Amino acid sequence: MSRTLLITGASSGIGAATARATAQKGWNVALLARSEEKLADLVGELGDAALALPCDVTDRQALNEAIDTAASHFGGLDAVFANAGKGTDKPGIEKGDPDDWHDMIHLNILAVLNTAHAAMPHLRKTKGHFVVTGSKAGRDHMKGSVYSATKWFIHGLSENIAEEMREWGGRATVIAPGMVNTAFFDEPKPDKLQPEDVAAAVVFALEQPRTSAVREIYLMPND
């Protein structure tokens, strides 16, 4: 029986690469992102194993409806990958943009919390797995970086979720990459981690035996 993975931020980069990697392994994939067109293209590529659920994950009602729709369509959820996130254009505290922080915090923190909250009842039924995108920035102190602070929150949250889920046989993992060649950066980074590298880490965590709970995967570019 096929397992089902729900992915936020699924339309490009790490999310799309993870959809491809898990679909290749026989998973169903429920794809959440704002870009309806990009999701449609990805579903066209992946076929019946994929379901496009366009939504803004910072809209809690839309997020909840998308998660419930995915569970109903595929008969449950075995894993969730909370991958959606963003950075900020103006670094630092003194010269930063509070409005930009507001939007980033809602996506990087509150949307992850709300995803976990809505998905947890479904994951409890399957003794499922919650995976979240952290960052090297969530392990280091970076001068004036509010983005880094949001990822520190995510790293702490992932461990807290793991402790809650282990009470009923579930697992949680934070994936912490260094620089990845995605649209997050203005210029291509061909010598850095590729989205497929991060997707492989997600697959590794998901496919561990039930006796093993991988709490964190930290990966860096080799060059």
C-alpha positions, 0 to 999 in steps of 0.5 A: 500500500502506497505511503503519502507525503504532504509537502509545503513549498512544493512548487520548486527547489527542495520541495519539487526535488523531494516530490520527484524523489519520493514519487520515484520511491513509490510515495503519493505526494500532496503538493502545497504552494501558491503557484497553481501553474507550477504545481500543475506542471509538476503533477503532469510530470508525476502523474496520478501519484501527485495531487496539487493543492494550491494555497498560501500556507500562511492562511491557516484556514486554507492550510487546514483545508488542504491538509484535510483534502490530501488525507481524504484523497489518499486515505491518510498521511504518512509523512509531512515535509514542512519546507516552505520558507523565505529569507529577508532582503535587508540584513541586520537589526538596525537596518532591517525591515520590520514588515519583511520580518513580519512576513518571514516569521509568519511563513518560517515559524507560524506556518510550520507550527500550523502545519504541524498542528493540522497534520498531527491528528492524521500522523497519529493514525499512521504513527507518521513522520514530521520533517521540517527544513531547518538550516545551517543558519539554525545552528550558527550565530549570524550577525543580526540575522532574523532569518537565522533566528527563525531557523533556531526556532525551527531546530528547537521546535523539531526536537520538541515535536519529536518528543511529543510524537514519540509518545505514540510512535511517531518521528520528527526530523529537521533537515539542516542544509548549508547553501543550496542552489535554489531561487532563494539566492539571486545568482546560481550556486552550481558548486553548492548543495543541489535540491536533489541532495536535500531531497535525498536526505529527506528520503533517508530519514523517511525510510529508516526502520521503525527502530531508528528515529533520525532527529537531524540531518546536517549537510554542507556543500563539499566544495 
